[in-house]
Amino acid sequence: MIHPEEVKSLLIRHFPGAEVSVADQTGTMDHFDIHVISKVFEGKTLIEQHRMVQVPLEAALTDGRIHAVQIKTRTSL
């Protein structure tokens, strides 16, 4: 398990200046709904954007603290 605020912190460190929100989908702190808005996604495909979001979460995904994520990315509001 990992707290949503810790997930958010990992993402903010990886994407400085991004708008990030993380919600626990099931109450078990291992399924998350993640939204990241950042200009770094400009020119990237959706799959490239999602892979970029997975990078800072790799350790938690590998060791099982995060079981599932639903990722939504955008370049602007």
Stockholm file with secondary structure:
# STOCKHOLM 1.0

chainA/1-77         MIHPEEVKSLLIRHFPGAEVSVADQTGTMDHFDIHVISKVFEGKTLIEQHRMVQVPLEAALTDGRIHAVQIKTRTSL
#=GR chainA/1-77 SS CCCHHHHHHHHHHHSTTCEEEEEESSSSSSEEEEEEECGGGTTCCHHHHHHHHHGGGHHHHHTTSCCEEEEEEESCC
#=GC SS_cons        CCCHHHHHHHHHHHSTTCEEEEEESSSSSSEEEEEEECGGGTTCCHHHHHHHHHGGGHHHHHTTSCCEEEEEEESCC
//
